[in-house]
Amino acid sequence: MYKNKITQALLVSASFAVAATSFSSFAAQVPAGVKLADKQELVRGNGSEPESLDPQKVSGVPESNVIRDLLEGLVNQDSKGNLVPGAAKSWETADNKTWIFHLREDAKWSNGDPVTADDFVYTWRRLADPKTASPYASYIQMTTMANAEDIIAGKKPADTLGVEAVDAHTLKVTLDKPVSYFASMLVHTSMKPVNQKVVEKFGDEWTKVGNYVSNGAYKLDKWVVNERIVLTRNDNYWDNKDTVINKVTYLPIENQVAGMNRFLAGELDITYEMPNEHFKRLEKEYPQDVKVTPYLCSYYYEFNTKRKPFDDANVRKALSYAIDRDVLAKFIVGKGETPAYNFTPLATNGLEVEMPEYSKLDQKQRLAKAKELLKAAGYDQNNPLQFNLLYNTSENHKKIAVAISSMWKKGLGVKAVLENQEWKSYLDSKRQGNFDVSRAGWCGDYNEASTFLAIMHSGHSQNYPKYSSVAYDKAIDDAILAKSDAQRAADYKQAEAQLAADMPIMPIYHYVNARLVNPQLGGYPMENPEDNIYSKDMYFKAK
C-alpha cells in the first residue's frame, strides 16, 4: 500500500482450525490502576487529504488510516501485528484452499442493519468487478480466490467469484491455490465491507456525511475537505462497550514542520511523520514524545518503462547506481532507515535475498559503472539526459528529490526537473502513466514477501512502471504454487535478482516509522510492523 525486528503475523496452517478463544484480546487494554482522562478525544495528523473513503476505490495510507476506524473486516491485528477476530469471531481451513468464516451474530452497521456474510460477498465481487475500476483489483487476484483473474479481465461475471454466504453468519471462500496466509490478507483496506443497500442507493455519493454507513468502532460525523475529518463513536459497534476514545479527528497536514509545530502547541496527539531535519533535536528535547517503530515499508523511485529512454535498462541502472544510499539514509532522512538495494524489506517473513553486485561496490565504483552504462545508452556531456521527477507534496519527499537530483547532476551531468503534485493529482498521474520518474513508497499489506513482489507482476493494477518480464512473472507464479517455505523463498530470491537486473524501480531505503505521540496516550502500538493503528484500541491516561 502506498505511503506500507518484525513480529511474525499469525498465519493459519492446514493442521488446525482457529477459534476466537486462541487469540489475545482486541479492545483497548487499560492496565489495572490506570486512571482514565475525562476527555477522550484523539487528534491525528494524516499527511494528505484522502481521495475517498470508499475502501474499494483507494490505494493510499491516509485513506486507510481513516477507513480502519470506520470499517471492520473479518480480521484485525493486535499491537504486535498478530491476527485477532474482527467481524468474524472464528475461522478454519483444512487445506488452505477452502476457508470458512463464522461472523458475529451481534455485529451491526451504524444504521442498525446486521452485518452478514452477504455483505462480504457483495463487497469482494465489487472489488473484482471491472466496472468498479478499483486501483486494488489485483489484490483479490493475489489471494487466488476462484475466478478472480477472469472476472478482473472481463471474461467472467462477478457473481462467479469464489465466495458465498452459506447462511447469514457463515462465509465460505474457495481459492484456486492453497494460500496459508490467506486470513492475514483480509486485514487489508480493500477487503473491508460496504453496505450494499447504501452503496446502491447513493452510488458514488455514499461516502458523504449523512450517507456513510460503517460497521467499525466509529462513524463519519464531519468532513471538511482539506481541513478535517471527524469520527464519533458508533453505538451499534459490537464491542462499543470496550472502546474508550469517543471522538477521532484527522487533519490533512502535508508539511511535516507544520505538523510538528501543531503537536508541540498541543493541537495534535499523533503526527503523521516527523521533519527529517528536526529529528535529532526532537529526540533529545522531547524523548517522551518521540516514537520510532518498525515499518514494513520501502521507499523507491519508479521508472516509466514505456517512455524513452526509460525503456532502456542501462539508463535505469545508471541512475540507480549513481545515488549514494548511505548519505540519503543517514543524513537526509536519518531516523534509523537502512539503505535499500532490493525492493522487499529484509525483515519480511519468508524472504531470503542475495544482494546485487552493485551493492558490494563502493560509491566511486558505482558511479564509474553508471557513467559507462549511460554512455552506452547514448548520453554524455555532449548529449545530457533530462527528464521530470514527480513526487507528492511533502517537505521530506522534496528534500530527498533535491538530494538525488544533485547526485545525478554532479555525477552524471543529468538534469532532473522536479515536479510536485498534491496527493490526488499525483496518484492520478501515476495511474495514467503521466510521468518519467516518480517517487514511490510501498507498505506491506500483510507480512509476507508477495505483498511487495507481486505488484511488479505484469498486469498488476499497482504496476505503475508497466514492467513486464517473463522470468519475473514465472518466479512470482512459482512462489504461489511452492510446496515448501524453502522453495517459496528461493522463488522470491529469483524475483529480487530479476528486479535488480532489470531495474524498473530504484530502491532507496527501507523505512522506520517516526512520530511524535502524546505521552498520555495509552495503547499506541510499538511493535506492529504494518503500522495498523486502531483508535478503538487506545485511551488517554489522566495527568
C-alpha positions in Angstrom: 0.0 0.0 0.0 1.2 3.5 -0.8 2.5 5.6 1.9 3.1 0.4 3.9 12.8 -6.8 14.4 9.4 -7.8 12.7 6.8 -9.6 14.7 5.6 -12.8 13.0 2.0 -12.4 11.9 -0.2 -15.4 12.8 -0.7 -17.5 9.8 -3.3 -20.2 9.7 -1.9 -23.6 8.8 -3.7 -26.6 7.4 -3.3 -28.6 10.6 -5.6 -26.7 12.9 -8.8 -24.6 13.0 -8.6 -21.2 14.6 -11.1 -20.3 17.3 -11.6 -16.9 18.8 -10.5 -18.2 22.2 -7.0 -18.8 20.8 -6.4 -15.0 20.4 -5.4 -12.2 22.7 -8.0 -9.6 23.5 -8.7 -7.0 20.8 -10.0 -3.9 22.5 -8.5 -1.1 24.5 -6.2 -2.7 27.1 -6.3 -0.3 30.1 -3.9 -1.6 32.8 -5.2 -2.1 36.3 -4.8 1.0 38.3 -4.6 3.4 35.4 -7.0 6.4 35.8 -8.5 7.5 32.5 -8.7 11.1 31.5 -12.2 12.7 31.5 -11.7 13.8 27.9 -11.2 11.0 25.4 -10.8 12.8 22.1 -7.9 12.0 19.7 -6.5 14.3 17.0 -4.3 12.6 14.4 -2.2 14.1 11.6 -2.9 12.4 8.4 -0.5 13.7 5.8 -2.8 14.3 2.9 -6.5 14.9 2.1 -8.0 11.4 1.4 -9.0 10.9 -2.2 -12.0 8.9 -1.0 -13.3 6.9 2.0 -14.6 4.1 -0.3 -12.4 1.0 0.6 -12.6 -0.3 -2.9 -11.6 3.0 -4.5 -8.4 3.9 -2.6 -4.8 2.8 -2.5 -3.0 5.1 0.0 -2.1 5.2 3.6 -4.0 8.4 4.5 -7.2 6.8 3.3 -6.6 3.6 5.0 -6.0 5.3 8.4 -9.5 6.7 8.4 -11.2 3.7 6.9 -9.6 1.4 9.5 -11.6 3.3 12.2 -14.8 3.3 10.1 -15.0 -0.2 8.7 -14.1 -3.6 10.1 -13.0 -6.6 8.0 -13.3 -10.2 9.0 -10.0 -9.9 11.0 -8.0 -7.2 12.7 -4.5 -7.0 14.1 -3.3 -6.5 17.7 -0.5 -4.2 18.8 2.2 -6.8 17.6 0.6 -7.4 14.2 -0.9 -10.8 15.2 -4.3 -11.6 13.8 -7.4 -11.2 16.1 -11.1 -11.5 15.3 -12.9 -8.7 13.7 -16.4 -9.1 12.1 -15.6 -12.8 12.2 -15.3 -14.4 15.6 -13.5 -17.6 14.3 -12.5 -19.3 11.1 -11.0 -22.6 9.9 -9.5 -24.4 6.9 -8.5 -28.0 6.3 -6.4 -27.5 3.1 -5.7 -23.7 2.8 -8.0 -23.6 -0.2 -11.4 -23.7 1.3 -11.9 -21.3 4.2 -14.9 -20.9 6.5 -15.5 -17.8 8.5 -18.1 -17.5 11.3 -19.4 -14.0 11.7 -20.6 -12.4 14.9 -24.3 -12.6 15.5 -24.2 -9.2 17.3 -22.3 -7.2 14.6 -24.3 -4.3 13.2 -23.9 -1.4 10.8 -24.2 2.1 12.2 -27.7 2.3 10.7 -28.7 -0.8 12.7 -28.6 -3.3 9.8 -27.0 -6.7 10.8 -23.5 -7.4 9.3 -23.9 -10.6 7.3 -21.9 -12.9 5.1 -23.7 -11.4 2.1 -22.0 -8.0 2.9 -18.7 -9.6 2.2 -19.9 -11.5 -0.9 -21.2 -8.2 -2.3 -18.0 -6.3 -1.4 -15.5 -8.7 -2.8 -17.4 -9.1 -6.0 -17.5 -5.3 -6.2 -13.7 -5.2 -5.8 -13.1 -7.7 -8.6 -15.7 -6.2 -11.0 -14.0 -4.2 -13.8 -17.0 -1.7 -13.5 -15.7 -0.6 -10.1 -12.2 0.2 -11.6 -10.6 -0.4 -8.3 -6.9 0.5 -8.1 -6.6 -2.5 -5.9 -8.5 -5.1 -8.0 -5.3 -7.1 -8.4 -5.2 -7.7 -4.7 -8.1 -10.1 -4.8 -6.4 -11.9 -7.6 -3.3 -12.2 -5.4 -5.5 -14.1 -2.9 -6.1 -16.7 -5.7 -9.8 -16.5 -5.0 -11.6 -18.7 -7.5 -12.3 -16.9 -10.9 -10.9 -13.6 -9.6 -8.4 -13.3 -12.5 -11.1 -14.0 -15.2 -13.5 -11.6 -13.5 -11.0 -8.7 -13.5 -10.2 -9.4 -17.1 -13.9 -9.2 -18.0 -14.0 -12.9 -19.0 -16.5 -14.0 -16.3 -19.2 -12.2 -14.4 -18.6 -11.0 -10.8 -21.1 -13.5 -9.3 -18.7 -16.4 -10.2 -16.2 -15.2 -7.6 -15.2 -18.0 -5.1 -17.1 -16.6 -2.2 -20.6 -17.5 -0.9 -22.8 -16.9 2.0 -23.7 -20.4 3.5 -26.1 -18.6 5.8 -26.3 -15.1 7.4 -23.3 -15.7 9.6 -21.2 -18.2 7.7 -18.9 -17.2 4.8 -17.2 -19.8 2.5 -14.2 -18.8 0.4 -12.8 -21.0 -2.3 -9.3 -20.4 -3.6 -7.7 -21.8 -6.8 -4.4 -22.4 -5.0 -3.7 -23.1 -1.3 -2.6 -19.9 0.4 -1.6 -20.5 4.0 -1.5 -16.7 4.8 -4.9 -16.0 3.3 -6.5 -14.9 6.6 -3.8 -12.3 7.1 -4.6 -10.8 3.7 -8.1 -9.9 4.9 -6.8 -7.1 7.2 -6.3 -5.0 4.1 -8.5 -2.0 3.4 -9.8 -3.2 0.0 -11.3 -6.3 1.7 -13.3 -4.3 4.3 -17.1 -4.5 3.7 -19.5 -1.9 2.4 -23.3 -1.8 2.9 -24.9 -2.9 -0.4 -28.2 -1.1 0.3 -26.4 2.2 0.9 -24.0 1.9 -2.0 -26.7 1.1 -4.5 -29.0 3.9 -3.1 -26.4 6.7 -3.2 -23.9 5.5 -5.8 -20.6 7.4 -5.6 -22.3 9.8 -3.1 -22.5 7.0 -0.4 -19.2 8.3 1.2 -20.7 11.7 2.0 -21.5 12.7 5.6 -25.1 11.6 6.3 -24.9 8.8 3.8 -21.9 6.9 5.1 -22.8 3.7 7.0 -20.0 2.0 8.9 -19.5 -1.3 10.8 -16.4 -0.3 12.7 -15.9 1.4 16.1 -16.6 4.9 14.6 -19.0 6.6 12.2 -18.4 9.6 9.9 -19.6 12.8 11.6 -18.0 15.7 9.7 -15.8 16.0 6.6 -14.5 19.5 5.7 -12.3 19.0 2.6 -8.6 19.9 3.2 -9.4 20.8 6.8 -10.6 17.8 8.9 -12.5 14.6 9.1 -14.3 13.9 12.4 -15.4 10.5 13.6 -17.6 9.7 16.6 -18.5 6.6 18.4 -20.6 4.0 16.6 -23.0 2.9 19.3 -24.0 -0.1 17.2 -20.4 -1.5 17.1 -20.4 -5.0 18.6 -17.5 -4.0 21.0 -18.6 -0.5 21.7 -18.5 -1.2 25.5 -14.7 -1.7 25.4 -14.0 1.3 23.2 -12.6 4.3 25.2 -11.8 7.1 22.6 -15.1 9.0 21.9 -14.0 11.2 19.0 -11.2 11.0 16.4 -10.2 13.9 14.3 -8.0 13.5 11.2 -6.1 16.6 9.9 -4.6 16.5 6.4 -1.2 18.2 7.2 1.2 17.7 4.4 4.0 19.8 5.8 5.9 17.9 8.5 7.2 21.1 10.2 3.6 22.4 10.5 2.6 19.0 12.0 5.5 19.2 14.4 4.6 22.7 15.5 0.9 21.8 16.0 1.9 18.9 18.1 4.2 21.0 20.3 1.4 23.5 20.6 -0.9 20.8 21.9 -3.1 20.6 18.8 -2.2 17.1 17.7 -1.8 13.8 19.6 -0.1 11.9 16.8 1.8 13.3 13.9 1.7 11.6 10.5 5.5 11.8 10.2 8.4 13.9 11.6 10.5 16.5 9.7 13.8 14.8 9.0 15.9 17.8 9.8 14.4 18.2 13.3 14.5 14.5 14.3 17.7 14.5 16.3 16.7 17.7 18.2 13.3 16.4 19.0 14.7 13.1 20.1 17.0 15.0 22.5 14.5 17.6 23.8 11.3 15.6 23.8 12.3 11.9 24.3 9.0 11.1 25.9 7.2 12.2 22.7 9.3 10.6 20.0 8.2 7.1 19.0 10.3 5.1 16.4 8.8 1.7 15.4 9.5 -1.0 12.8 7.7 -0.4 9.5 7.2 -2.9 6.7 7.7 -0.3 4.0 10.1 0.6 1.2 11.0 4.0 -0.4 11.9 3.9 -4.0 11.6 5.7 -7.4 9.7 4.2 -10.3 10.7 4.4 -14.0 8.1 4.7 -16.7 9.4 1.8 -18.7 7.0 2.7 -21.6 8.7 6.1 -22.2 12.0 6.6 -23.8 14.7 6.5 -22.6 13.5 4.6 -19.6 12.6 1.6 -21.8 16.4 1.0 -21.7 17.6 -0.9 -18.7 21.1 0.7 -19.0 19.6 4.1 -18.3 17.6 2.9 -15.4 20.6 1.1 -13.8 22.9 4.1 -14.4 20.5 6.4 -12.5 20.2 3.9 -9.7 23.9 3.2 -9.3 24.7 6.9 -9.2 22.8 7.7 -6.0 24.5 7.4 -2.6 22.0 5.5 -0.5 24.2 5.7 2.6 24.1 9.5 2.5 20.4 9.5 1.9 19.6 7.1 4.8 22.0 8.5 7.3 21.9 12.2 6.6 18.8 13.1 4.5 16.3 11.0 6.4 18.4 9.9 9.4 15.8 8.3 11.7 17.2 4.8 11.5 16.2 4.0 7.9 18.5 1.5 6.1 19.9 1.8 2.6 18.0 -0.4 0.2 19.4 -2.4 -2.7 16.3 -4.7 -3.1 12.6 -4.0 -3.0 11.3 -6.0 -0.1 12.3 -5.0 3.5 14.8 -7.6 4.7 12.9 -8.4 7.9 9.8 -9.6 5.9 8.6 -13.1 6.8 9.7 -15.7 4.3 12.4 -13.6 2.5 15.9 -14.6 1.5 17.8 -12.2 -0.7 21.2 -12.3 -2.4 22.3 -8.7 -2.7 23.0 -7.5 -6.2 26.6 -7.0 -7.3 26.4 -3.2 -7.4 25.6 -3.1 -3.7 29.0 -4.6 -3.0 30.8 -1.8 -4.8 31.8 1.5 -3.1 30.1 4.6 -4.3 33.1 5.7 -6.5 32.9 2.3 -8.3 29.2 2.5 -8.7 29.4 6.0 -10.2 32.1 4.8 -12.7 29.8 2.0 -13.7 26.8 4.4 -14.0 28.8 6.6 -16.4 29.6 3.6 -18.6 26.0 2.5 -18.7 24.7 5.9 -19.5 27.3 6.4 -22.3 26.3 3.0 -23.8 22.7 4.3 -23.9 23.9 7.4 -25.9 24.1 10.1 -23.1 27.1 12.1 -22.0 28.1 15.7 -21.5 27.5 16.4 -25.2 24.1 14.8 -25.1 22.9 15.2 -21.5 19.9 13.3 -20.2 16.9 15.4 -19.0 13.6 14.3 -17.6 10.9 15.2 -15.0 10.9 13.7 -11.5 7.5 13.5 -9.9 6.8 13.5 -6.2 3.8 14.2 -4.0 3.7 17.4 -1.9 5.9 16.8 1.2 9.0 18.6 2.5 10.6 15.2 3.3 10.0 14.0 -0.3 11.2 17.3 -1.7 14.5 17.1 0.3 15.1 13.6 -1.0 14.3 14.6 -4.6 16.7 17.6 -4.3 19.5 15.5 -2.9 19.1 12.7 -5.6 18.8 15.2 -8.5 22.0 16.9 -7.2 23.8 13.5 -7.2 22.7 12.9 -10.7 23.7 16.3 -11.8 27.1 16.2 -10.2 27.9 12.6 -11.0 26.4 12.1 -14.5 25.6 15.6 -15.8 21.9 14.5 -15.8 19.2 17.2 -15.2 16.1 16.1 -13.3 13.3 18.7 -13.3 11.4 18.4 -10.0 7.6 18.3 -10.3 5.5 18.1 -7.2 1.7 17.5 -7.2 -0.8 17.2 -4.4 -1.8 13.7 -3.4 -4.9 13.1 -5.6 -3.2 14.6 -8.7 0.0 12.6 -8.0 -2.0 9.3 -7.8 -3.9 10.1 -11.0 -0.6 10.9 -12.9 0.8 7.6 -11.8 -2.3 5.6 -12.8 -2.4 7.4 -16.2 1.3 6.8 -16.8 1.9 10.6 -17.0 5.4 10.6 -15.5 9.1 10.0 -16.4 10.4 9.0 -13.0 8.3 9.1 -9.9 8.7 8.9 -6.1 7.0 5.9 -4.6 6.6 4.1 -1.3 5.1 0.7 -0.7 4.0 -0.6 2.6 3.2 -4.2 3.2 -0.5 -5.2 3.1 0.4 -8.4 5.1 3.7 -9.7 6.4 4.9 -11.9 3.6 7.2 -11.1 0.6 4.5 -11.4 -2.0 2.8 -8.2 -0.8 5.8 -6.4 -2.3 7.0 -8.5 -5.1 3.6 -9.3 -6.6 2.9 -5.6 -7.6 5.7 -5.8 -10.2 4.0 -8.7 -11.9 2.8 -8.0 -15.5 -0.7 -6.6 -15.4 -0.9 -5.8 -11.7 -3.1 -2.8 -11.0 -0.3 -1.2 -8.9 2.5 -1.9 -11.5 2.9 1.8 -12.5 6.3 1.3 -14.1 4.4 -1.1 -16.6 7.3 -3.5 -16.0 6.9 -6.8 -17.8 9.3 -9.8 -17.6 8.5 -13.4 -18.4 11.2 -14.6 -16.0 10.0 -12.3 -13.1 6.4 -13.4 -13.6 7.4 -17.0 -13.5 9.2 -16.6 -10.3 6.2 -15.0 -8.7 3.8 -17.6 -10.1 6.0 -20.4 -8.9 6.2 -18.9 -5.4 2.4 -19.1 -5.1 2.5 -22.8 -6.0 5.6 -23.6 -3.9 5.1 -26.7 -1.8 7.6 -25.6 0.9 8.8 -22.5 2.5 12.3 -23.1 1.3 11.1 -23.3 -2.3 9.0 -20.2 -2.0 12.0 -18.3 -0.5 14.1 -19.4 -3.5 11.5 -18.1 -5.9 11.4 -14.8 -4.1 15.2 -14.6 -4.3 15.0 -15.1 -8.0 12.4 -12.4 -8.3 14.5 -9.9 -6.4 17.5 -10.8 -8.6 15.5 -10.2 -11.8 14.3 -6.8 -10.4 18.0 -5.8 -9.8 18.9 -6.9 -13.3 16.1 -5.0 -15.0 15.8 -2.1 -12.5 12.2 -1.0 -13.3 12.3 0.6 -9.8 15.2 2.1 -7.9 15.2 1.0 -4.2 16.4 3.8 -2.0 15.8 2.9 1.7 13.7 0.8 4.0 11.6 2.8 6.4 11.2 3.1 10.1 8.1 4.9 11.5 9.0 8.0 13.4 6.2 10.1 15.0 5.5 12.5 17.8 2.9 10.9 20.1 1.2 12.4 23.2 2.8 10.6 26.2 -0.7 10.5 27.9 -2.0 8.3 25.0 -2.0 4.7 26.0 -2.3 1.7 23.7 -0.1 3.2 20.9 1.3 0.1 19.1 5.1 -0.1 19.2 5.5 -3.5 17.5 3.0 -3.6 14.7 5.2 -3.8 11.6 2.4 -2.8 9.2 1.6 0.3 11.3 -2.1 -0.7 11.6 -3.3 1.7 14.3 -6.8 1.3 15.6 -8.1 4.3 17.5 -10.5 1.9 19.4 -7.5 0.2 21.0 -6.1 3.4 22.5 -7.0 5.6 25.5 -5.9 8.8 27.3 -4.5 8.5 30.8 -5.3 11.2 33.4 -2.3 13.5 34.1 
